[in-house]
Amino acid sequence: MRLNRLVAGVLAGVVCLLGQQFFPLREVKPGMKATGRSVFSGSQVEEFQVEILGVLENAGPKQSIVLGRLSGGPIERTGVMQGMSGSPVYVEGRLLGAVASAFPFSKEPIAGIRPIEEMVKPQAAAAPRVARANTAEGLAALFPERTEIVAGGTRLTDISTPVSFGGFTQRTLEHFAPQLRSLGLEPRQGVLGGGRPAPQMGEVGRLEPGSMISVQLISGDLQVGADGTLTYIDGTTVYGFGHRFISAGTTEMPFARAEVLTLLPNLASSFKISAAREWMGTITGDHSGGVSGELGRDARMTPVMIAVKGGRGAMQYDLRVVRDRFLTPFLLQMAVFSTIDATERAVGAGTLNIRGRLEWEGGLPPVEIRNTFAADTGVSIAGSLAVAAPLSYALQSGFAEMKLERIRLEMEFVEEKRQLHVDQVWTSRQQVRPGETVQVNVVLEGSGGLEVRRQATYAVPLGAVAGPLLITVADATAANLADFQQMLTKPAGSPAQLLGFLNGLRGSDAAYLRIGRQDPGFQIQGRLLPDPPPSLALILQRTPGMTGTAVPGTSRLAEIVLPADGHAVTGTKTIQVEIKE
């Protein structure tokens, strides 16, 4: 009987202890002493001291922040560091929350502590991000602002997440740094922790509250890892950072255990330099209160192969990129920019040829990429954008079934500006009758007196109405613009239609001879019906529920590709031929 009562008492004590593992925000008082935990060297979790200064209630939407003065260990000389985000803080042995924010340029290490109650509460599903991020510059508009409290001319803001890059060129970091910072990510320029995690999953027991982790956005021959600290481990569920990472909502990003190589004190914001060691699990949620994830879970990533040939030899990069409709194009753009930059010369004329394909799950047809760029200096920007833009357009189309399977790219750089400009266009006759042919002559002019001549023949259809026939020789940009305008008027209705549109986009290694009339055309289920008979046009215009959309301007009757022999083509010229009855 006494044994049963003893067992019952022990069980009751355990239940009570579990119920009291969090320190309630309502019991926080100024002057309380607390203890924090974080890694300052290697993987050893060390303690530091915290003096509670007070609570900023309703600092965010139904959110509060506890202010604390940190001390002990290296904090005396570094202050609050990037990489400390998520460091757990305990009061009387119970978890109060995580170090999450700080005052930039502060003379004292005063931090904002995110209450653990806000970190572990269920999060609502992230609202759909409907804006497009077809460029790196447009990416930041898709994500909410970081938490920021202004007081006395200074700011208490979320601690920036340090991002270590491995295998990237310095120019890549400099070019994309503004976009990374707008997301709350601080690129460590010139200080590349890098580190390639071991392929096997690490032992769960190697992680504890206060351990350093690295969320791997890109792994392989190129690495991008965002560093932070674990706050709380509940079985196989982990919580960390204490603030949003990139506001991805429900997500799937692998994370690895990280070791701190050294600390770097800095007047603006000190930071930890760390390296990823072995995979530990997957981040599955990214919300305003922090990140959450699952230990031992493998994250699905997209394999990417980039082969580059140029003046500095041939290189092949094999990497994996996180699957995210908004982040993946941006990360791919950075990777392509860096691989081109590592191969081409930074100053001087050059030409870049790109061939590749975006492959999709579920048997959907791949998107073929074919483009040529020539410039007097640096083609990295144009080349990387040409790859990222169609991927961004496809992933953000709203079709949930479009899941990227793999990406393959082959690029060749030549230290010579191979560019042609549309110089002259003329026809064999100025007037033509239905059923007759007209020959179109085109001269493309390059540097050094280079001329490339092309000819094409067009037969005017029988029954063609009298009037002007427009003949345009255009580069890819001008030719694609009309199709983009039509797609904006009537978006694709299925993945197959969208992929057909992307595969129909023209590469800049040719000129495009377009024959058209100043007559209305109709876009019907993604296909152009040019110059219909008046009776049919009237029906299409007045039929209720008709899926066709009137396309203003020139209706295209025919298009002929004029190859440019590996040169990039620029410019547009239009002439006119009269159709006689």
Long-range contacts (C-beta under 8 A, 24 or more apart in sequence): 20-94, 21-94, 21-95, 22-94, 22-95, 22-96, 22-116, 22-117, 23-90, 23-91, 23-92, 23-94, 23-95, 23-96, 24-117, 25-55, 25-64, 25-66, 25-96, 25-115, 25-117, 28-52, 28-55, 28-66, 28-91, 28-96, 30-54, 32-91, 33-91, 34-68, 34-89, 34-90, 34-91, 34-96, 35-89, 35-90, 36-70, 36-87, 36-88, 36-89, 36-90, 36-99, 36-210, 37-87, 37-88, 37-90, 37-209, 37-210, 38-84, 38-87, 38-99, 38-210, 38-212, 38-229, 39-210, 39-211, 39-212, 39-229, 39-259, 39-260, 39-272, 40-73, 40-74, 40-260, 40-263, 40-272, 41-260, 41-262, 41-263, 42-259, 42-260, 43-206, 43-211, 43-212, 43-257, 43-259, 43-260, 43-277, 45-208, 45-209, 45-210, 45-211, 46-73, 46-210, 47-72, 47-73, 48-72, 48-73, 48-75, 50-89, 50-111, 50-113, 52-91, 53-110, 56-112, 56-149, 56-156, 59-112, 59-147, 59-149, 60-147, 60-288, 63-118, 63-147, 63-288, 63-289, 64-115, 64-118, 65-100, 65-101, 65-112, 65-113, 65-114, 65-149, 65-156, 66-96, 66-97, 66-112, 66-113, 66-115, 67-110, 67-111, 67-112, 67-113, 68-110, 68-111, 68-113, 69-108, 69-109, 69-110, 69-111, 70-99, 70-109, 70-110, 70-111, 71-109, 74-263, 75-109, 76-109, 77-265, 78-109, 78-263, 78-265, 78-270, 79-106, 79-108, 79-109, 79-265, 79-269, 79-270, 80-106, 80-109, 80-110, 80-111, 80-159, 80-269, 80-270, 81-159, 81-263, 81-269, 81-270, 81-271, 81-272, 82-159, 82-160, 82-161, 82-162, 82-186, 82-227, 82-269, 82-270, 82-271, 82-272, 83-162, 83-212, 83-227, 83-228, 83-229, 83-260, 83-271, 83-272, 83-274, 84-111, 84-159, 84-229, 84-272, 85-158, 85-159, 85-161, 85-228, 85-229, 85-240, 85-241, 85-242, 85-243, 86-228, 86-229, 86-230, 86-231, 86-239, 86-240, 86-241, 86-242, 86-290, 87-210, 87-229, 87-231, 88-116, 88-209, 88-210, 88-229, 88-230, 88-231, 88-232, 89-113, 95-209, 95-231, 95-232, 97-231, 97-242, 98-229, 98-231, 98-239, 98-240, 98-241, 98-242, 98-290, 99-159, 99-229, 99-242, 100-158, 100-159, 100-241, 100-242, 100-243, 100-290, 101-147, 101-149, 101-156, 101-157, 101-158, 101-159, 101-242, 101-243, 102-156, 102-157, 102-159, 102-269, 103-154, 103-155, 103-156, 103-157, 104-154, 104-155, 104-157, 104-268, 104-269, 105-154, 105-267, 105-268, 106-154, 112-149, 112-156, 113-242, 114-242, 114-243, 114-289, 114-290, 116-231, 116-232, 116-239, 118-289, 119-231, 119-232, 119-239, 119-242, 119-289, 119-290, 119-292, 120-232, 120-234, 120-239, 120-292, 121-289, 123-249, 123-285, 123-287, 123-289, 125-249, 125-250, 126-247, 126-248, 126-249, 126-250, 126-287, 129-326, 132-392, 132-393, 132-396, 133-326, 133-329, 133-330, 133-392, 133-396, 134-329, 134-388, 134-389, 134-392, 134-393, 135-385, 135-388, 135-389, 136-176, 136-179, 136-330, 136-333, 136-334, 136-388, 137-179, 139-179, 139-182, 139-183, 139-326, 139-330, 140-179, 140-182, 140-183, 142-326, 143-183, 143-246, 143-247, 144-244, 144-247, 144-288, 146-184, 146-243, 146-244, 147-243, 147-244, 147-288, 158-184, 158-243, 158-244, 159-243, 159-269, 160-184, 160-185, 160-186, 160-269, 161-185, 161-186, 161-226, 161-227, 161-228, 161-241, 161-245, 162-186, 162-188, 162-226, 162-227, 162-271, 162-272, 162-274, 163-187, 163-188, 163-217, 163-224, 163-225, 163-226, 163-227, 164-188, 164-191, 164-192, 164-193, 164-194, 164-195, 164-214, 164-223, 164-224, 164-225, 164-227, 164-273, 164-274, 164-275, 165-192, 165-194, 165-222, 165-223, 165-224, 166-192, 166-193, 166-194, 166-195, 166-196, 166-222, 166-223, 166-224, 166-225, 167-194, 167-221, 167-222, 167-223, 167-317, 167-338, 168-192, 168-222, 168-224, 168-334, 168-338, 169-338, 169-341, 169-342, 171-341, 171-346, 171-380, 172-334, 172-337, 172-338, 172-341, 175-337, 175-381, 176-334, 176-337, 179-330, 183-246, 184-243, 184-244, 184-245, 184-246, 185-226, 185-246, 186-269, 186-271, 188-271, 188-273, 191-264, 191-273, 193-225, 193-227, 193-261, 193-273, 193-274, 193-275, 193-276, 194-223, 194-225, 194-275, 195-223, 195-225, 195-258, 195-274, 195-275, 195-276, 195-277, 196-220, 196-223, 196-276, 197-256, 197-276, 197-277, 197-278, 197-279, 198-277, 198-278, 198-279, 199-279, 200-278, 200-279, 201-278, 201-279, 201-280, 201-281, 201-296, 201-298, 202-256, 202-257, 202-277, 202-278, 202-279, 202-280, 204-236, 204-280, 204-295, 204-296, 206-257, 206-280, 207-233, 207-238, 207-257, 207-280, 207-295, 208-233, 209-233, 211-257, 212-257, 212-258, 212-259, 212-260, 212-272, 212-274, 213-240, 213-255, 213-256, 213-257, 213-258, 213-280, 214-255, 214-256, 214-257, 214-258, 214-274, 214-275, 214-276, 215-245, 215-253, 215-254, 215-255, 215-283, 215-291, 216-253, 216-254, 216-255, 216-256, 216-276, 216-322, 217-253, 217-321, 217-322, 217-327, 217-331, 218-319, 218-320, 218-321, 218-322, 218-331, 218-335, 219-254, 219-301, 219-319, 219-320, 220-304, 220-317, 220-318, 220-319, 220-320, 221-317, 221-318, 221-319, 222-317, 222-319, 222-335, 222-338, 222-339, 223-276, 224-331, 224-334, 225-256, 225-258, 225-276, 227-258, 227-272, 227-274, 228-291, 231-290, 233-295, 236-281, 236-294, 236-295, 236-296, 236-297, 237-292, 237-293, 237-294, 237-295, 238-281, 238-292, 238-293, 238-294, 238-295, 239-290, 239-291, 239-292, 240-290, 240-291, 240-292, 240-293, 241-290, 241-291, 242-289, 242-290, 243-288, 243-289, 243-290, 244-286, 244-287, 244-288, 244-289, 244-290, 244-291, 245-283, 245-286, 245-291, 246-286, 246-327, 247-286, 247-287, 247-288, 248-286, 248-324, 248-327, 249-285, 249-286, 249-287, 250-284, 250-285, 251-283, 251-284, 251-285, 251-286, 251-322, 251-324, 252-282, 252-283, 252-284, 252-299, 252-300, 252-322, 252-323, 253-282, 253-283, 253-286, 253-299, 253-322, 253-324, 254-279, 254-281, 254-282, 254-283, 254-298, 254-299, 254-301, 254-322, 255-279, 255-280, 255-281, 255-282, 255-283, 255-293, 256-280, 302-328, 302-404, 302-405, 302-406, 302-407, 303-406, 303-407, 304-332, 304-335, 304-406, 304-407, 304-408, 304-409, 305-406, 305-407, 305-408, 305-409, 306-335, 306-336, 306-339, 306-409, 306-411, 307-409, 307-410, 307-411, 308-339, 308-340, 308-342, 308-343, 308-411, 308-412, 308-413, 309-343, 309-410, 309-411, 309-412, 309-413, 310-343, 310-344, 310-412, 310-413, 310-414, 310-415, 311-343, 311-344, 311-345, 311-413, 311-415, 312-342, 312-343, 312-344, 313-343, 315-339, 315-342, 315-343, 321-407, 323-403, 323-404, 325-395, 325-396, 326-392, 326-395, 326-396, 328-391, 328-395, 328-404, 329-388, 329-389, 329-391, 329-392, 329-395, 330-388, 332-384, 332-387, 332-388, 332-391, 332-407, 333-384, 333-385, 333-387, 333-388, 334-384, 336-383, 336-384, 336-387, 336-388, 336-409, 336-411, 337-380, 337-381, 337-383, 337-384, 339-411, 340-379, 340-380, 340-383, 340-384, 340-411, 340-413, 341-380, 343-411, 343-413, 344-378, 344-379, 344-380, 344-413, 344-415, 345-415, 346-377, 346-378, 347-377, 347-378, 348-376, 348-377, 348-415, 349-374, 349-375, 349-376, 349-377, 349-415, 349-416, 349-417, 350-374, 350-375, 350-378, 350-379, 350-413, 350-414, 350-415, 350-416, 350-417, 351-379, 351-413, 351-414, 351-416, 351-417, 351-418, 351-419, 351-566, 351-567, 351-568, 352-379, 352-382, 352-383, 352-411, 352-412, 352-413, 352-414, 353-411, 353-412, 353-414, 353-509, 353-566, 354-383, 354-386, 354-387, 354-409, 354-410, 354-411, 355-409, 355-410, 355-411, 356-387, 356-407, 356-408, 356-409, 356-410, 357-407, 357-408, 358-390, 358-391, 358-394, 358-404, 358-407, 359-404, 359-405, 359-406, 359-407, 359-408, 360-402, 360-403, 360-404, 360-405, 360-495, 360-499, 361-403, 361-404, 361-405, 362-401, 362-403, 364-401, 364-402, 364-495, 364-496, 364-499, 365-496, 365-499, 365-500, 365-503, 366-499, 367-391, 367-394, 367-499, 367-502, 367-503, 368-503, 369-409, 370-507, 370-509, 371-476, 371-507, 371-508, 371-509, 372-418, 372-507, 372-508, 372-509, 372-566, 372-567, 372-568, 373-508, 373-568, 374-417, 374-418, 374-419, 374-567, 374-568, 375-417, 376-417, 379-413, 383-411, 390-502, 390-505, 393-502, 394-498, 394-499, 394-502, 397-491, 397-492, 397-495, 397-498, 399-494, 399-495, 399-498, 401-495, 402-495, 402-498, 417-447, 418-446, 418-566, 418-567, 418-568, 419-446, 419-447, 419-567, 419-568, 419-569, 419-570, 420-444, 420-445, 420-446, 420-450, 420-452, 420-511, 420-564, 420-567, 420-568, 420-569, 420-570, 421-445, 421-446, 421-569, 421-570, 421-571, 422-473, 422-474, 422-475, 422-511, 422-569, 422-570, 422-571, 422-572, 422-573, 423-451, 423-571, 424-573, 425-471, 425-473, 425-573, 425-574, 425-575, 426-575, 427-471, 427-575, 427-577, 429-577, 430-577, 430-578, 431-577, 431-578, 431-579, 431-580, 432-460, 432-469, 432-577, 432-578, 432-579, 432-580, 433-460, 433-579, 433-580, 433-581, 434-460, 434-461, 434-462, 434-463, 434-464, 434-579, 435-459, 435-460, 435-461, 435-462, 436-460, 438-577, 440-471, 440-473, 440-513, 442-473, 442-511, 442-513, 442-562, 444-511, 444-562, 444-564, 444-567, 444-569, 446-567, 452-564, 452-565, 452-567, 454-511, 454-562, 454-563, 456-513, 456-560, 456-562, 458-515, 458-558, 458-560, 460-579, 461-557, 464-579, 465-519, 465-531, 465-579, 466-578, 466-579, 466-580, 466-581, 467-517, 467-518, 467-578, 467-579, 468-517, 468-518, 468-576, 468-577, 468-578, 468-579, 469-515, 469-516, 469-517, 469-576, 469-577, 469-578, 469-579, 470-515, 470-516, 470-517, 470-518, 470-554, 470-574, 470-575, 470-576, 471-513, 471-514, 471-515, 471-574, 471-575, 471-576, 471-577, 472-513, 472-514, 472-516, 472-572, 472-573, 472-574, 473-511, 473-512, 473-513, 473-514, 473-562, 473-572, 473-573, 473-574, 474-511, 474-512, 474-514, 474-572, 475-508, 475-511, 475-512, 475-569, 475-570, 475-571, 475-572, 476-505, 476-506, 476-507, 476-508, 476-510, 476-512, 476-569, 477-508, 478-572, 479-506, 479-512, 479-514, 479-559, 480-505, 480-506, 482-553, 482-556, 486-523, 486-528, 486-551, 489-523, 489-549, 489-551, 490-523, 490-526, 490-547, 490-549, 492-526, 493-525, 493-526, 497-525, 497-526, 500-526, 501-526, 506-561, 508-568, 508-569, 508-570, 509-563, 509-564, 509-566, 509-567, 509-568, 509-569, 510-561, 510-562, 510-563, 510-564, 510-569, 511-561, 511-562, 511-564, 511-569, 512-559, 512-560, 512-561, 512-562, 513-559, 513-560, 513-561, 513-562, 514-556, 514-558, 514-559, 515-556, 515-557, 515-558, 515-559, 515-560, 516-554, 516-555, 516-556, 516-557, 517-554, 517-555, 517-557, 518-553, 518-554, 519-555, 520-550, 520-551, 520-552, 520-555, 521-550, 521-551, 521-555, 521-556, 522-548, 522-549, 522-550, 522-551, 523-548, 523-549, 523-550, 523-551, 524-548, 524-549, 528-555, 528-556, 530-555, 530-556, 530-557, 531-555, 531-557
